Amino acid sequence: MKYRTMGKLGVQTSAFGLGCMRFNGKAFGDTIIDEQKAISLIRQAIDGGVTYLDTAYVYLDKTSEIVVGKALQDGYRDKVTIATKMPLGYVKDRASMEALLEEELKKLQTDHIDFYLMHGLDKNEWEAFKAIGAPAFFDDMKREGKIRFKCFSFHGPYEDFAYILNDYDWDMVQIQYNFMDIDHQAGRKGLQLAGEKGIPVVIMEGLLGGRLSSAPENVQALYDAFPVHRTPVEWAFRWLCNHPEVAVVLSGCNEPEQIEENLRIFDTVEAGVMDDAELKLMEDVRRAYLDRTKIGCTGCKYCMPCPNGVNIPGIFSVWNNVSLYCTDPANDWGLKRIKENGNGADQCVGCKRCEEACPQHLPIIEQLQCAWKDLC
Ligand SMILES: NC(=O)c1ccc[n+]([C@@H]2O[C@H](COP(=O)([O-])OP(=O)(O)OC[C@H]3O[C@@H](n4cnc5c(N)ncnc54)[C@H](OP(=O)(O)O)[C@@H]3O)[C@@H](O)[C@H]2O)c1
């Protein structure tokens, strides 16, 4: 296992951090399927050198912290740092922040949390949380030793990320990043900004939730043609760890074989090891994925709101993702939600309001029907 120093904190950590959001559940709202197996996966990772675990109040229908707490008995707690998160939707005031933290400490069976994150913070929430005293709460909890580091995780646009990052004395940030997301969410600019400030960055969705763990034919052909052969998972993690700003790469594993493979990969990855040929390969791989794009919708939402409630950017985003990553639309939670809420393309009456507003001049009405036919 390679270890890294976390920016200005000076804390040593394993480059591979175990994400505790999955364990055979596919999303954070799924309940845990096999507690013993999850405990065994956590201990396998720690025995293999992992020193960083990431969980959250809401993961696995609120059971992830409990399972992590159980796995960390028998001397395992002292071998790791724990990151967990304040569930923002449950917070009303200072008293509820205190109550939630106490509950999390109890579930995790520990007297302190190493990295305490505001979970999926956005700019509006940050303003609202400042107004109810979140910064003072974090400072007080740090002083009392209940948390060691004040952090946030983030999925919004770069501008909001920069605003929040510059607005408080954060110790660490967690962002979604992978070779497909360099211009998405906080993106490369966000990573570099944190790096310039000496704030360590923890990466989530390094494999895009598993979508980058196998490659479609046109991408695999590029990997195969390269003189050095590595799995898609290894290329993805190698590319991430090549960035000096990256402190930890999280990955949520479901099987012992995945942990084993990731332990092997994180034995070799280091910042700055990729040469020009490797970096060009990853750029070519990225383009090959993007060649699979169905429609050039940028998600600007100028077409919204649709008078008939069609979620136009949502449908196009699912359509593109299914094509890019060869996923099954039946398992796509975004599509599921669109259907449940009656926001499907079957509601389109062809009024053309969307086409008049689209800055890309996309033939939205015709393409919506193509997308719906492919997805349903
Ligand atoms: N704060 C937030 O808002 C937020 C949001 C998302 C995630 N997170 C955290 O970040 C962690 C990491 O995100 P993530 O779980 O999405 O990470 P990820 O690494 O992008 O995806 C994990 C998935 O990749 C596949 N995988 C992992 N290792 C593999 C291997 N060696 N070979 C083949 N497939 C492999 C598995 O999927 P299959 O078994 O299905 O193939 C696994 O479930 C989460 O666990 C969670 O703790 C936080």
The ligand as an ORCA input file, in Angstrom:
! r2SCAN-3c Opt
* xyz 0 1
  N     -20.292     12.320     -0.067
  C     -20.986     11.982     -1.105
  O     -21.859     12.734     -1.522
  C     -20.650     10.666     -1.779
  C     -21.219     10.313     -3.007
  C     -20.795      9.166     -3.612
  C     -19.839      8.382     -2.962
  N     -19.331      8.711     -1.769
  C     -18.316      7.893     -1.052
  O     -17.277      7.588     -1.919
  C     -17.099      6.176     -1.930
  C     -16.598      5.794     -3.258
  O     -17.548      6.045     -4.263
  P     -18.002      4.855     -5.113
  O     -18.393      3.710     -4.223
  O     -18.978      5.364     -6.096
  O     -16.592      4.458     -5.800
  P     -16.242      3.890     -7.196
  O     -14.883      3.319     -7.019
  O     -16.455      4.891     -8.252
  O     -17.285      2.717     -7.483
  C     -17.355      1.592     -6.644
  C     -17.847      0.419     -7.460
  O     -16.848      0.090     -8.416
  C     -16.765     -1.303     -8.567
  N     -15.383     -1.716     -8.199
  C     -14.612     -1.306     -7.182
  N     -13.415     -1.920     -7.216
  C     -13.438     -2.710     -8.295
  C     -12.504     -3.605     -8.863
  N     -11.301     -3.775     -8.350
  N     -12.881     -4.256     -9.960
  C     -14.077     -4.084    -10.514
  N     -15.011     -3.262    -10.024
  C     -14.684     -2.579     -8.915
  C     -17.825     -1.903     -7.661
  O     -19.054     -1.999     -8.408
  P     -19.685     -3.401     -8.893
  O     -19.470     -4.389     -7.833
  O     -21.101     -3.058     -9.146
  O     -18.920     -3.702    -10.134
  C     -18.027     -0.832     -6.636
  O     -19.274     -0.853     -6.031
  C     -18.451      5.605     -1.548
  O     -18.380      4.310     -1.075
  C     -18.864      6.594     -0.506
  O     -18.265      6.219      0.709
  C     -19.720      9.852     -1.197
*
